[in-house]
Structure formats: structure tokens, C-alpha cells
Amino acid sequence: MYWSTTKHMNNYREYISINPNIRFGKPCIKNTRICIADILIWLASGMSYEEISIDFPQIKTEHILAALTFAANREQAIKTIINDKTAA
């Protein structure tokens, strides 16, 4: 189940918005004030997907996966920029 769900996370952008008027422009789950960093912190603290969804009913599994995909893509982009600068 997990792998088949993550394969389809290429469309993670449909779940995330960046608005300078919401949470100071931090990337958030659309139509909420819950930012990607919040979700990552909850996961890092040991919360399960189910616990997050119980505490925040507007957050579904696809939102959590979108947050993880966003973070992974951002990390890869930063790594690419650093590698490009050190190669120059």
C-alpha cells in the first residue's frame, strides 16, 4: 500500500500552497494553516499518520505523503545547487 501510494505523489503540488499571507509564506497544506514543517515535526516526534489525522481531521494520508515528497524534493534541489556551486 505505502509504495503504491508514493508512486502517485508526483502530483504533490496539488496539496500544497505557498501564500505570503499564511504562516509567513511557509509551504502549507492547501486550505489549512498547517505547514509542511509541522507535519515533519509530528512525524519526527513519533506520531503515526493515523494519530496526525485524528488530531487534525483535515489532514489525510495524501497530505502527509505530499509533505514528505515536498521535503524530499526540496532537499534534492538544495543538494543539486550545492553540487553545482562546488563544481564551478
N, C-alpha and C positions, 0 to 999 in steps of 0.2 A: 504494500500500500504506500509506504513512505516514498520509495523510489518512483513509483508510477506518478505520484503527486508532484514530486520535484521536477520530473521531466517536463512538466507543463508550466513551470514557473517562468518561462520566457516572457510571459505577459504580466510580470510582477508590477510593472508600472501602472497598470490599471487600478491597483490597490493603494498606491502611494501618491501623495501630493506634497508639493512644497509651496507654501504660501507665506510671504513675509509677515503677514498679519496673524498667523497662527504659530504659536510656540517659537517666535522669533525666527521663522523661516526654516526650522528643523524639518526634515522629512517626516511626515505623519501618515498614518492610515487615513485614507480619504474619509471625509465626513465625520472625523473624530479629532480630538486633540491629543491622541495617543501617538507619541513619536516612536520611530524605529529604535532609538536608544532605550526607551522604556522597555520595549519588548525584549531587547537583547539583555538588559539588566535582569529582568524577571527570569529569563531562561538561564542566565549565568548563576543566579541565586538558587537554582534548583527547581523552579516552578515547571510543571508539565504544561503541555499545550492545553489539556483539559482544565487545569487549575486557572490558567490565564483566562480561558473562555468563561469559566464560572464567575471569576471576579470581575471580568469585563465582557459582558454578553455580546457587545457589538464586535468583539474580536473573534474571528473564526480561524480555523486551521490555515486556510489560504492566506489570511493576513499575516500570520506568523511566518509562513513559508516565504511570503513576499518580502517580509522584513529581513529574513536570513539571506535571501537571494540578493536583495539590495545591498546588504552589508558585504557580502562576498564579492559582488561586482565592484563595489567601491574600493575594497581592499586590493583587488586585482588592478584597478585603474591607478591607484597610488603606486603600487609596485612597478607598473609599466613606466610611469612618469619618472620615478627614481632611477630605474634602469636606463632610461633614455638620457637622463642628465649625466649619469656617471659614464656612459659610453661616449658622450660628446667631448 
